[in-house]
Amino acid sequence: MWSYEIKSKANAYSLSLVLDFVKNSYEDKFLGSELLGNALGLAWNTVMEVLDSSKFVKHNFTSFASGALTHPSSYEWENIY
């Protein structure tokens, strides 16, 4: 079973990778290729449309982004009193 520290670091690292990818995807060229940049822009717009139109996908995406899937459901200090 994963500890909280491992889950937290994995969540922070994956979020950092996603943010770097999104930041780089707004450039005209991606990895030096304009065609790849255009394809990535089209894919990005498609993903955003799916996220915006599906309540199920939007709920799960925001749950993951908030850390709800990687953080414990309760903390030890909450049950002290």
PDB file with SEQRES, HELIX, SHEET and CRYST1 records, atoms N, CA, C and O in Angstrom:
SEQRES   1 A   81  MET TRP SER TYR GLU ILE LYS SER LYS ALA ASN ALA TYR          
SEQRES   2 A   81  SER LEU SER LEU VAL LEU ASP PHE VAL LYS ASN SER TYR          
SEQRES   3 A   81  GLU ASP LYS PHE LEU GLY SER GLU LEU LEU GLY ASN ALA          
SEQRES   4 A   81  LEU GLY LEU ALA TRP ASN THR VAL MET GLU VAL LEU ASP          
SEQRES   5 A   81  SER SER LYS PHE VAL LYS HIS ASN PHE THR SER PHE ALA          
SEQRES   6 A   81  SER GLY ALA LEU THR HIS PRO SER SER TYR GLU TRP GLU          
SEQRES   7 A   81  ASN ILE TYR                                                  
HELIX    1 AA1 TYR A    4  SER A   25  1                                  22    
HELIX    2 AA2 GLU A   34  SER A   53  1                                  20    
HELIX    3 AA3 LYS A   55  SER A   66  1                                  12    
HELIX    4 AA4 GLU A   76  ASN A   79  5                                   4    
CRYST1    1.000    1.000    1.000  90.00  90.00  90.00 P 1           1          
ATOM      1  N   MET A   1       0.846  -1.191   0.000  1.00  0.00           N  
ATOM      2  CA  MET A   1       0.000   0.000   0.000  1.00  0.00           C  
ATOM      3  C   MET A   1       0.881   1.240   0.000  1.00  0.00           C  
ATOM      4  O   MET A   1       1.880   1.310   0.716  1.00  0.00           O  
ATOM      5  N   TRP A   2       0.501   2.201  -0.801  1.00  0.00           N  
ATOM      6  CA  TRP A   2       1.299   3.419  -0.906  1.00  0.00           C  
ATOM      7  C   TRP A   2       1.080   4.308   0.305  1.00  0.00           C  
ATOM      8  O   TRP A   2      -0.031   4.409   0.826  1.00  0.00           O  
ATOM      9  N   SER A   3       2.136   4.941   0.738  1.00  0.00           N  
ATOM     10  CA  SER A   3       2.007   5.882   1.844  1.00  0.00           C  
ATOM     11  C   SER A   3       1.541   7.237   1.306  1.00  0.00           C  
ATOM     12  O   SER A   3       1.561   7.480   0.099  1.00  0.00           O  
ATOM     13  N   TYR A   4       1.131   8.089   2.201  1.00  0.00           N  
ATOM     14  CA  TYR A   4       0.670   9.421   1.809  1.00  0.00           C  
ATOM     15  C   TYR A   4       1.779  10.191   1.110  1.00  0.00           C  
ATOM     16  O   TYR A   4       1.530  10.882   0.122  1.00  0.00           O  
ATOM     17  N   GLU A   5       3.007  10.075   1.618  1.00  0.00           N  
ATOM     18  CA  GLU A   5       4.131  10.830   1.050  1.00  0.00           C  
ATOM     19  C   GLU A   5       4.375  10.433  -0.409  1.00  0.00           C  
ATOM     20  O   GLU A   5       4.600  11.297  -1.256  1.00  0.00           O  
ATOM     21  N   ILE A   6       4.333   9.151  -0.699  1.00  0.00           N  
ATOM     22  CA  ILE A   6       4.549   8.692  -2.070  1.00  0.00           C  
ATOM     23  C   ILE A   6       3.424   9.171  -2.982  1.00  0.00           C  
ATOM     24  O   ILE A   6       3.676   9.627  -4.097  1.00  0.00           O  
ATOM     25  N   LYS A   7       2.185   9.068  -2.509  1.00  0.00           N  
ATOM     26  CA  LYS A   7       1.045   9.524  -3.306  1.00  0.00           C  
ATOM     27  C   LYS A   7       1.124  11.025  -3.562  1.00  0.00           C  
ATOM     28  O   LYS A   7       0.855  11.487  -4.671  1.00  0.00           O  
ATOM     29  N   SER A   8       1.490  11.776  -2.542  1.00  0.00           N  
ATOM     30  CA  SER A   8       1.576  13.221  -2.673  1.00  0.00           C  
ATOM     31  C   SER A   8       2.659  13.626  -3.666  1.00  0.00           C  
ATOM     32  O   SER A   8       2.442  14.507  -4.498  1.00  0.00           O  
ATOM     33  N   LYS A   9       3.820  12.989  -3.582  1.00  0.00           N  
ATOM     34  CA  LYS A   9       4.907  13.296  -4.522  1.00  0.00           C  
ATOM     35  C   LYS A   9       4.528  12.905  -5.943  1.00  0.00           C  
ATOM     36  O   LYS A   9       4.826  13.639  -6.886  1.00  0.00           O  
ATOM     37  N   ALA A  10       3.878  11.765  -6.108  1.00  0.00           N  
ATOM     38  CA  ALA A  10       3.453  11.337  -7.444  1.00  0.00           C  
ATOM     39  C   ALA A  10       2.443  12.322  -8.024  1.00  0.00           C  
ATOM     40  O   ALA A  10       2.505  12.645  -9.210  1.00  0.00           O  
ATOM     41  N   ASN A  11       1.529  12.795  -7.210  1.00  0.00           N  
ATOM     42  CA  ASN A  11       0.533  13.762  -7.666  1.00  0.00           C  
ATOM     43  C   ASN A  11       1.204  15.072  -8.067  1.00  0.00           C  
ATOM     44  O   ASN A  11       0.883  15.635  -9.113  1.00  0.00           O  
ATOM     45  N   ALA A  12       2.131  15.561  -7.247  1.00  0.00           N  
ATOM     46  CA  ALA A  12       2.822  16.819  -7.544  1.00  0.00           C  
ATOM     47  C   ALA A  12       3.668  16.686  -8.812  1.00  0.00           C  
ATOM     48  O   ALA A  12       3.690  17.597  -9.640  1.00  0.00           O  
ATOM     49  N   TYR A  13       4.357  15.568  -8.966  1.00  0.00           N  
ATOM     50  CA  TYR A  13       5.206  15.363 -10.141  1.00  0.00           C  
ATOM     51  C   TYR A  13       4.360  15.265 -11.414  1.00  0.00           C  
ATOM     52  O   TYR A  13       4.708  15.861 -12.433  1.00  0.00           O  
ATOM     53  N   SER A  14       3.262  14.526 -11.363  1.00  0.00           N  
ATOM     54  CA  SER A  14       2.417  14.394 -12.552  1.00  0.00           C  
ATOM     55  C   SER A  14       1.773  15.732 -12.905  1.00  0.00           C  
ATOM     56  O   SER A  14       1.640  16.058 -14.085  1.00  0.00           O  
ATOM     57  N   LEU A  15       1.378  16.495 -11.919  1.00  0.00           N  
ATOM     58  CA  LEU A  15       0.794  17.804 -12.182  1.00  0.00           C  
ATOM     59  C   LEU A  15       1.822  18.730 -12.822  1.00  0.00           C  
ATOM     60  O   LEU A  15       1.489  19.494 -13.728  1.00  0.00           O  
ATOM     61  N   SER A  16       3.068  18.668 -12.357  1.00  0.00           N  
ATOM     62  CA  SER A  16       4.140  19.475 -12.934  1.00  0.00           C  
ATOM     63  C   SER A  16       4.373  19.110 -14.400  1.00  0.00           C  
ATOM     64  O   SER A  16       4.545  19.995 -15.237  1.00  0.00           O  
ATOM     65  N   LEU A  17       4.378  17.819 -14.713  1.00  0.00           N  
ATOM     66  CA  LEU A  17       4.563  17.383 -16.100  1.00  0.00           C  
ATOM     67  C   LEU A  17       3.420  17.861 -16.992  1.00  0.00           C  
ATOM     68  O   LEU A  17       3.648  18.318 -18.112  1.00  0.00           O  
ATOM     69  N   VAL A  18       2.202  17.756 -16.494  1.00  0.00           N  
ATOM     70  CA  VAL A  18       1.037  18.180 -17.273  1.00  0.00           C  
ATOM     71  C   VAL A  18       1.080  19.683 -17.519  1.00  0.00           C  
ATOM     72  O   VAL A  18       0.794  20.133 -18.629  1.00  0.00           O  
ATOM     73  N   LEU A  19       1.433  20.464 -16.504  1.00  0.00           N  
ATOM     74  CA  LEU A  19       1.495  21.916 -16.675  1.00  0.00           C  
ATOM     75  C   LEU A  19       2.566  22.315 -17.683  1.00  0.00           C  
ATOM     76  O   LEU A  19       2.338  23.211 -18.495  1.00  0.00           O  
ATOM     77  N   ASP A  20       3.731  21.668 -17.648  1.00  0.00           N  
ATOM     78  CA  ASP A  20       4.777  21.942 -18.634  1.00  0.00           C  
ATOM     79  C   ASP A  20       4.310  21.585 -20.042  1.00  0.00           C  
ATOM     80  O   ASP A  20       4.567  22.326 -20.990  1.00  0.00           O  
ATOM     81  N   PHE A  21       3.629  20.460 -20.177  1.00  0.00           N  
ATOM     82  CA  PHE A  21       3.113  20.047 -21.479  1.00  0.00           C  
ATOM     83  C   PHE A  21       2.100  21.060 -22.004  1.00  0.00           C  
ATOM     84  O   PHE A  21       2.154  21.453 -23.170  1.00  0.00           O  
ATOM     85  N   VAL A  22       1.183  21.476 -21.149  1.00  0.00           N  
ATOM     86  CA  VAL A  22       0.157  22.443 -21.571  1.00  0.00           C  
ATOM     87  C   VAL A  22       0.806  23.767 -21.952  1.00  0.00           C  
ATOM     88  O   VAL A  22       0.436  24.374 -22.957  1.00  0.00           O  
ATOM     89  N   LYS A  23       1.768  24.215 -21.159  1.00  0.00           N  
ATOM     90  CA  LYS A  23       2.460  25.472 -21.463  1.00  0.00           C  
ATOM     91  C   LYS A  23       3.143  25.392 -22.821  1.00  0.00           C  
ATOM     92  O   LYS A  23       3.046  26.325 -23.618  1.00  0.00           O  
ATOM     93  N   ASN A  24       3.828  24.297 -23.091  1.00  0.00           N  
ATOM     94  CA  ASN A  24       4.531  24.138 -24.365  1.00  0.00           C  
ATOM     95  C   ASN A  24       3.575  23.917 -25.539  1.00  0.00           C  
ATOM     96  O   ASN A  24       3.931  24.190 -26.685  1.00  0.00           O  
ATOM     97  N   SER A  25       2.387  23.434 -25.266  1.00  0.00           N  
ATOM     98  CA  SER A  25       1.443  23.157 -26.352  1.00  0.00           C  
ATOM     99  C   SER A  25       0.856  24.424 -26.958  1.00  0.00           C  
ATOM    100  O   SER A  25       0.247  24.360 -28.026  1.00  0.00           O  
ATOM    101  N   TYR A  26       1.019  25.564 -26.313  1.00  0.00           N  
ATOM    102  CA  TYR A  26       0.509  26.816 -26.857  1.00  0.00           C  
ATOM    103  C   TYR A  26       1.494  27.488 -27.807  1.00  0.00           C  
ATOM    104  O   TYR A  26       1.170  28.517 -28.400  1.00  0.00           O  
ATOM    105  N   GLU A  27       2.676  26.930 -27.959  1.00  0.00           N  
ATOM    106  CA  GLU A  27       3.657  27.468 -28.900  1.00  0.00           C  
ATOM    107  C   GLU A  27       3.242  27.103 -30.327  1.00  0.00           C  
ATOM    108  O   GLU A  27       2.557  26.104 -30.544  1.00  0.00           O  
ATOM    109  N   ASP A  28       3.665  27.927 -31.301  1.00  0.00           N  
ATOM    110  CA  ASP A  28       3.363  27.623 -32.703  1.00  0.00           C  
ATOM    111  C   ASP A  28       4.036  26.330 -33.141  1.00  0.00           C  
ATOM    112  O   ASP A  28       3.480  25.567 -33.931  1.00  0.00           O  
ATOM    113  N   LYS A  29       5.228  26.091 -32.626  1.00  0.00           N  
ATOM    114  CA  LYS A  29       5.942  24.857 -32.946  1.00  0.00           C  
ATOM    115  C   LYS A  29       6.065  24.035 -31.670  1.00  0.00           C  
ATOM    116  O   LYS A  29       6.342  24.569 -30.596  1.00  0.00           O  
ATOM    117  N   PHE A  30       5.859  22.744 -31.801  1.00  0.00           N  
ATOM    118  CA  PHE A  30       6.016  21.829 -30.665  1.00  0.00           C  
ATOM    119  C   PHE A  30       7.113  20.851 -31.028  1.00  0.00           C  
ATOM    120  O   PHE A  30       7.031  20.168 -32.049  1.00  0.00           O  
ATOM    121  N   LEU A  31       8.133  20.784 -30.203  1.00  0.00           N  
ATOM    122  CA  LEU A  31       9.316  19.959 -30.471  1.00  0.00           C  
ATOM    123  C   LEU A  31       9.916  20.290 -31.833  1.00  0.00           C  
ATOM    124  O   LEU A  31      10.416  19.405 -32.527  1.00  0.00           O  
ATOM    125  N   GLY A  32       9.864  21.577 -32.218  1.00  0.00           N  
ATOM    126  CA  GLY A  32      10.461  22.037 -33.471  1.00  0.00           C  
ATOM    127  C   GLY A  32       9.630  21.812 -34.707  1.00  0.00           C  
ATOM    128  O   GLY A  32      10.090  22.110 -35.809  1.00  0.00           O  
ATOM    129  N   SER A  33       8.418  21.296 -34.570  1.00  0.00           N  
ATOM    130  CA  SER A  33       7.584  20.987 -35.733  1.00  0.00           C  
ATOM    131  C   SER A  33       6.296  21.806 -35.701  1.00  0.00           C  
ATOM    132  O   SER A  33       5.538  21.762 -34.732  1.00  0.00           O  
ATOM    133  N   GLU A  34       6.064  22.557 -36.786  1.00  0.00           N  
ATOM    134  CA  GLU A  34       4.828  23.331 -36.882  1.00  0.00           C  
ATOM    135  C   GLU A  34       3.624  22.405 -37.087  1.00  0.00           C  
ATOM    136  O   GLU A  34       2.548  22.664 -36.548  1.00  0.00           O  
ATOM    137  N   LEU A  35       3.798  21.332 -37.859  1.00  0.00           N  
ATOM    138  CA  LEU A  35       2.722  20.364 -38.068  1.00  0.00           C  
ATOM    139  C   LEU A  35       2.320  19.719 -36.747  1.00  0.00           C  
ATOM    140  O   LEU A  35       1.132  19.567 -36.465  1.00  0.00           O  
ATOM    141  N   LEU A  36       3.294  19.344 -35.946  1.00  0.00           N  
ATOM    142  CA  LEU A  36       3.002  18.768 -34.632  1.00  0.00           C  
ATOM    143  C   LEU A  36       2.302  19.789 -33.741  1.00  0.00           C  
ATOM    144  O   LEU A  36       1.403  19.437 -32.978  1.00  0.00           O  
ATOM    145  N   GLY A  37       2.709  21.047 -33.837  1.00  0.00           N  
ATOM    146  CA  GLY A  37       2.049  22.112 -33.072  1.00  0.00           C  
ATOM    147  C   GLY A  37       0.594  22.275 -33.454  1.00  0.00           C  
ATOM    148  O   GLY A  37      -0.263  22.454 -32.589  1.00  0.00           O  
ATOM    149  N   ASN A  38       0.304  22.212 -34.771  1.00  0.00           N  
ATOM    150  CA  ASN A  38      -1.080  22.319 -35.236  1.00  0.00           C  
ATOM    151  C   ASN A  38      -1.914  21.115 -34.807  1.00  0.00           C  
ATOM    152  O   ASN A  38      -3.067  21.263 -34.400  1.00  0.00           O  
ATOM    153  N   ALA A  39      -1.320  19.916 -34.901  1.00  0.00           N  
ATOM    154  CA  ALA A  39      -2.035  18.702 -34.486  1.00  0.00           C  
ATOM    155  C   ALA A  39      -2.327  18.741 -32.990  1.00  0.00           C  
ATOM    156  O   ALA A  39      -3.407  18.352 -32.547  1.00  0.00           O  
ATOM    157  N   LEU A  40      -1.363  19.211 -32.228  1.00  0.00           N  
ATOM    158  CA  LEU A  40      -1.546  19.307 -30.786  1.00  0.00           C  
ATOM    159  C   LEU A  40      -2.631  20.330 -30.445  1.00  0.00           C  
ATOM    160  O   LEU A  40      -3.421  20.112 -29.527  1.00  0.00           O  
ATOM    161  N   GLY A  41      -2.672  21.437 -31.174  1.00  0.00           N  
ATOM    162  CA  GLY A  41      -3.720  22.430 -30.968  1.00  0.00           C  
ATOM    163  C   GLY A  41      -5.104  21.868 -31.234  1.00  0.00           C  
ATOM    164  O   GLY A  41      -6.047  22.136 -30.490  1.00  0.00           O  
ATOM    165  N   LEU A  42      -5.221  21.082 -32.307  1.00  0.00           N  
ATOM    166  CA  LEU A  42      -6.501  20.444 -32.628  1.00  0.00           C  
ATOM    167  C   LEU A  42      -6.893  19.450 -31.538  1.00  0.00           C  
ATOM    168  O   LEU A  42      -8.046  19.407 -31.110  1.00  0.00           O  
ATOM    169  N   ALA A  43      -5.920  18.651 -31.091  1.00  0.00           N  
ATOM    170  CA  ALA A  43      -6.192  17.683 -30.023  1.00  0.00           C  
ATOM    171  C   ALA A  43      -6.585  18.405 -28.738  1.00  0.00           C  
ATOM    172  O   ALA A  43      -7.500  17.972 -28.037  1.00  0.00           O  
ATOM    173  N   TRP A  44      -5.907  19.485 -28.431  1.00  0.00           N  
ATOM    174  CA  TRP A  44      -6.194  20.250 -27.214  1.00  0.00           C  
ATOM    175  C   TRP A  44      -7.623  20.795 -27.247  1.00  0.00           C  
ATOM    176  O   TRP A  44      -8.342  20.717 -26.251  1.00  0.00           O  
ATOM    177  N   ASN A  45      -8.030  21.343 -28.386  1.00  0.00           N  
ATOM    178  CA  ASN A  45      -9.390  21.865 -28.511  1.00  0.00           C  
ATOM    179  C   ASN A  45     -10.428  20.754 -28.382  1.00  0.00           C  
ATOM    180  O   ASN A  45     -11.483  20.959 -27.783  1.00  0.00           O  
ATOM    181  N   THR A  46     -10.134  19.580 -28.940  1.00  0.00           N  
ATOM    182  CA  THR A  46     -11.047  18.445 -28.844  1.00  0.00           C  
ATOM    183  C   THR A  46     -11.201  17.990 -27.403  1.00  0.00           C  
ATOM    184  O   THR A  46     -12.315  17.741 -26.943  1.00  0.00           O  
ATOM    185  N   VAL A  47     -10.096  17.879 -26.694  1.00  0.00           N  
ATOM    186  CA  VAL A  47     -10.128  17.471 -25.280  1.00  0.00           C  
ATOM    187  C   VAL A  47     -10.938  18.464 -24.463  1.00  0.00           C  
ATOM    188  O   VAL A  47     -11.740  18.063 -23.620  1.00  0.00           O  
ATOM    189  N   MET A  48     -10.739  19.747 -24.702  1.00  0.00           N  
ATOM    190  CA  MET A  48     -11.470  20.762 -23.947  1.00  0.00           C  
ATOM    191  C   MET A  48     -12.975  20.681 -24.237  1.00  0.00           C  
ATOM    192  O   MET A  48     -13.787  20.895 -23.337  1.00  0.00           O  
ATOM    193  N   GLU A  49     -13.347  20.380 -25.466  1.00  0.00           N  
ATOM    194  CA  GLU A  49     -14.766  20.211 -25.806  1.00  0.00           C  
ATOM    195  C   GLU A  49     -15.372  19.011 -25.075  1.00  0.00           C  
ATOM    196  O   GLU A  49     -16.496  19.085 -24.577  1.00  0.00           O  
ATOM    197  N   VAL A  50     -14.626  17.909 -25.014  1.00  0.00           N  
ATOM    198  CA  VAL A  50     -15.110  16.711 -24.308  1.00  0.00           C  
ATOM    199  C   VAL A  50     -15.256  17.006 -22.825  1.00  0.00           C  
ATOM    200  O   VAL A  50     -16.263  16.647 -22.215  1.00  0.00           O  
ATOM    201  N   LEU A  51     -14.252  17.662 -22.238  1.00  0.00           N  
ATOM    202  CA  LEU A  51     -14.329  18.009 -20.815  1.00  0.00           C  
ATOM    203  C   LEU A  51     -15.517  18.911 -20.521  1.00  0.00           C  
ATOM    204  O   LEU A  51     -16.194  18.760 -19.503  1.00  0.00           O  
ATOM    205  N   ASP A  52     -15.757  19.839 -21.414  1.00  0.00           N  
ATOM    206  CA  ASP A  52     -16.827  20.805 -21.189  1.00  0.00           C  
ATOM    207  C   ASP A  52     -18.211  20.200 -21.387  1.00  0.00           C  
ATOM    208  O   ASP A  52     -19.171  20.649 -20.760  1.00  0.00           O  
ATOM    209  N   SER A  53     -18.334  19.192 -22.242  1.00  0.00           N  
ATOM    210  CA  SER A  53     -19.653  18.657 -22.560  1.00  0.00           C  
ATOM    211  C   SER A  53     -20.062  17.431 -21.746  1.00  0.00           C  
ATOM    212  O   SER A  53     -21.233  17.050 -21.776  1.00  0.00           O  
ATOM    213  N   SER A  54     -19.133  16.800 -21.018  1.00  0.00           N  
ATOM    214  CA  SER A  54     -19.453  15.586 -20.277  1.00  0.00           C  
ATOM    215  C   SER A  54     -19.344  15.823 -18.770  1.00  0.00           C  
ATOM    216  O   SER A  54     -18.263  16.117 -18.259  1.00  0.00           O  
ATOM    217  N   LYS A  55     -20.462  15.692 -18.068  1.00  0.00           N  
ATOM    218  CA  LYS A  55     -20.449  15.875 -16.611  1.00  0.00           C  
ATOM    219  C   LYS A  55     -19.606  14.803 -15.931  1.00  0.00           C  
ATOM    220  O   LYS A  55     -18.911  15.089 -14.957  1.00  0.00           O  
ATOM    221  N   PHE A  56     -19.660  13.566 -16.436  1.00  0.00           N  
ATOM    222  CA  PHE A  56     -18.884  12.466 -15.860  1.00  0.00           C  
ATOM    223  C   PHE A  56     -17.385  12.726 -15.984  1.00  0.00           C  
ATOM    224  O   PHE A  56     -16.642  12.584 -15.013  1.00  0.00           O  
ATOM    225  N   VAL A  57     -16.950  13.106 -17.175  1.00  0.00           N  
ATOM    226  CA  VAL A  57     -15.525  13.371 -17.402  1.00  0.00           C  
ATOM    227  C   VAL A  57     -15.089  14.593 -16.602  1.00  0.00           C  
ATOM    228  O   VAL A  57     -14.013  14.592 -16.004  1.00  0.00           O  
ATOM    229  N   LYS A  58     -15.913  15.627 -16.587  1.00  0.00           N  
ATOM    230  CA  LYS A  58     -15.575  16.850 -15.856  1.00  0.00           C  
ATOM    231  C   LYS A  58     -15.428  16.566 -14.361  1.00  0.00           C  
ATOM    232  O   LYS A  58     -14.507  17.074 -13.722  1.00  0.00           O  
ATOM    233  N   HIS A  59     -16.328  15.759 -13.804  1.00  0.00           N  
ATOM    234  CA  HIS A  59     -16.262  15.413 -12.386  1.00  0.00           C  
ATOM    235  C   HIS A  59     -14.969  14.654 -12.066  1.00  0.00           C  
ATOM    236  O   HIS A  59     -14.277  14.977 -11.101  1.00  0.00           O  
ATOM    237  N   ASN A  60     -14.651  13.648 -12.879  1.00  0.00           N  
ATOM    238  CA  ASN A  60     -13.446  12.859 -12.634  1.00  0.00           C  
ATOM    239  C   ASN A  60     -12.174  13.662 -12.869  1.00  0.00           C  
ATOM    240  O   ASN A  60     -11.194  13.484 -12.145  1.00  0.00           O  
ATOM    241  N   PHE A  61     -12.170  14.528 -13.854  1.00  0.00           N  
ATOM    242  CA  PHE A  61     -11.004  15.374 -14.120  1.00  0.00           C  
ATOM    243  C   PHE A  61     -10.754  16.324 -12.958  1.00  0.00           C  
ATOM    244  O   PHE A  61      -9.617  16.473 -12.511  1.00  0.00           O  
ATOM    245  N   THR A  62     -11.810  16.969 -12.464  1.00  0.00           N  
ATOM    246  CA  THR A  62     -11.623  17.892 -11.349  1.00  0.00           C  
ATOM    247  C   THR A  62     -11.278  17.155 -10.063  1.00  0.00           C  
ATOM    248  O   THR A  62     -10.544  17.692  -9.233  1.00  0.00           O  
ATOM    249  N   SER A  63     -11.783  15.947  -9.875  1.00  0.00           N  
ATOM    250  CA  SER A  63     -11.416  15.151  -8.697  1.00  0.00           C  
ATOM    251  C   SER A  63      -9.935  14.809  -8.720  1.00  0.00           C  
ATOM    252  O   SER A  63      -9.257  14.903  -7.697  1.00  0.00           O  
ATOM    253  N   PHE A  64      -9.431  14.413  -9.883  1.00  0.00           N  
ATOM    254  CA  PHE A  64      -8.009  14.110  -9.997  1.00  0.00           C  
ATOM    255  C   PHE A  64      -7.167  15.364  -9.808  1.00  0.00           C  
ATOM    256  O   PHE A  64      -6.164  15.338  -9.095  1.00  0.00           O  
ATOM    257  N   ALA A  65      -7.569  16.456 -10.441  1.00  0.00           N  
ATOM    258  CA  ALA A  65      -6.808  17.701 -10.360  1.00  0.00           C  
ATOM    259  C   ALA A  65      -6.759  18.244  -8.929  1.00  0.00           C  
ATOM    260  O   ALA A  65      -5.776  18.876  -8.541  1.00  0.00           O  
ATOM    261  N   SER A  66      -7.800  18.006  -8.154  1.00  0.00           N  
ATOM    262  CA  SER A  66      -7.826  18.502  -6.774  1.00  0.00           C  
ATOM    263  C   SER A  66      -7.019  17.620  -5.827  1.00  0.00           C  
ATOM    264  O   SER A  66      -6.760  18.007  -4.688  1.00  0.00           O  
ATOM    265  N   GLY A  67      -6.622  16.440  -6.291  1.00  0.00           N  
ATOM    266  CA  GLY A  67      -5.869  15.524  -5.437  1.00  0.00           C  
ATOM    267  C   GLY A  67      -6.752  14.581  -4.654  1.00  0.00           C  
ATOM    268  O   GLY A  67      -6.253  13.813  -3.832  1.00  0.00           O  
ATOM    269  N   ALA A  68      -8.053  14.619  -4.890  1.00  0.00           N  
ATOM    270  CA  ALA A  68      -8.994  13.788  -4.132  1.00  0.00           C  
ATOM    271  C   ALA A  68      -8.735  12.299  -4.337  1.00  0.00           C  
ATOM    272  O   ALA A  68      -9.040  11.494  -3.457  1.00  0.00           O  
ATOM    273  N   LEU A  69      -8.182  11.927  -5.477  1.00  0.00           N  
ATOM    274  CA  LEU A  69      -7.937  10.512  -5.758  1.00  0.00           C  
ATOM    275  C   LEU A  69      -6.642  10.004  -5.117  1.00  0.00           C  
ATOM    276  O   LEU A  69      -6.487   8.801  -4.905  1.00  0.00           O  
ATOM    277  N   THR A  70      -5.722  10.903  -4.813  1.00  0.00           N  
ATOM    278  CA  THR A  70      -4.432  10.478  -4.265  1.00  0.00           C  
ATOM    279  C   THR A  70      -4.282  10.780  -2.778  1.00  0.00           C  
ATOM    280  O   THR A  70      -3.416  10.209  -2.115  1.00  0.00           O  
ATOM    281  N   HIS A  71      -5.108  11.661  -2.257  1.00  0.00           N  
ATOM    282  CA  HIS A  71      -5.030  11.982  -0.835  1.00  0.00           C  
ATOM    283  C   HIS A  71      -5.923  11.027  -0.039  1.00  0.00           C  
ATOM    284  O   HIS A  71      -6.916  10.521  -0.562  1.00  0.00           O  
ATOM    285  N   PRO A  72      -5.571  10.782   1.217  1.00  0.00           N  
ATOM    286  CA  PRO A  72      -6.403   9.870   2.026  1.00  0.00           C  
ATOM    287  C   PRO A  72      -7.791  10.464   2.264  1.00  0.00           C  
ATOM    288  O   PRO A  72      -7.969  11.682   2.269  1.00  0.00           O  
ATOM    289  N   SER A  73      -8.766   9.581   2.462  1.00  0.00           N  
ATOM    290  CA  SER A  73     -10.131  10.059   2.683  1.00  0.00           C  
ATOM    291  C   SER A  73     -10.303  10.662   4.068  1.00  0.00           C  
ATOM    292  O   SER A  73     -11.189  11.490   4.280  1.00  0.00           O  
ATOM    293  N   SER A  74      -9.458  10.250   5.018  1.00  0.00           N  
ATOM    294  CA  SER A  74      -9.476  10.857   6.348  1.00  0.00           C  
ATOM    295  C   SER A  74      -8.049  10.852   6.901  1.00  0.00           C  
ATOM    296  O   SER A  74      -7.203  10.068   6.473  1.00  0.00           O  
ATOM    297  N   TYR A  75      -7.809  11.726   7.842  1.00  0.00           N  
ATOM    298  CA  TYR A  75      -6.492  11.862   8.442  1.00  0.00           C  
ATOM    299  C   TYR A  75      -6.536  11.374   9.882  1.00  0.00           C  
ATOM    300  O   TYR A  75      -7.573  11.451  10.541  1.00  0.00           O  
ATOM    301  N   GLU A  76      -5.421  10.878  10.361  1.00  0.00           N  
ATOM    302  CA  GLU A  76      -5.362  10.320  11.712  1.00  0.00           C  
ATOM    303  C   GLU A  76      -5.769  11.338  12.773  1.00  0.00           C  
ATOM    304  O   GLU A  76      -6.463  10.989  13.728  1.00  0.00           O  
ATOM    305  N   TRP A  77      -5.348  12.586  12.618  1.00  0.00           N  
ATOM    306  CA  TRP A  77      -5.622  13.582  13.647  1.00  0.00           C  
ATOM    307  C   TRP A  77      -7.090  14.001  13.679  1.00  0.00           C  
ATOM    308  O   TRP A  77      -7.512  14.643  14.640  1.00  0.00           O  
ATOM    309  N   GLU A  78      -7.866  13.665  12.681  1.00  0.00           N  
ATOM    310  CA  GLU A  78      -9.280  14.000  12.689  1.00  0.00           C  
ATOM    311  C   GLU A  78     -10.056  13.124  13.667  1.00  0.00           C  
ATOM    312  O   GLU A  78     -11.132  13.514  14.118  1.00  0.00           O  
ATOM    313  N   ASN A  79      -9.536  11.962  13.997  1.00  0.00           N  
ATOM    314  CA  ASN A  79     -10.241  11.017  14.861  1.00  0.00           C  
ATOM    315  C   ASN A  79      -9.713  11.021  16.298  1.00  0.00           C  
ATOM    316  O   ASN A  79     -10.033  10.119  17.072  1.00  0.00           O  
ATOM    317  N   ILE A  80      -8.919  12.012  16.660  1.00  0.00           N  
ATOM    318  CA  ILE A  80      -8.326  12.051  17.995  1.00  0.00           C  
ATOM    319  C   ILE A  80      -9.384  12.349  19.064  1.00  0.00           C  
ATOM    320  O   ILE A  80      -9.368  11.748  20.138  1.00  0.00           O  
ATOM    321  N   TYR A  81     -10.289  13.262  18.773  1.00  0.00           N  
ATOM    322  CA  TYR A  81     -11.258  13.681  19.808  1.00  0.00           C  
ATOM    323  C   TYR A  81     -12.590  13.073  19.600  1.00  0.00           C  
ATOM    324  O   TYR A  81     -13.510  13.322  20.379  1.00  0.00           O  
TER     325      TYR A  81                                                      
END                                                                             
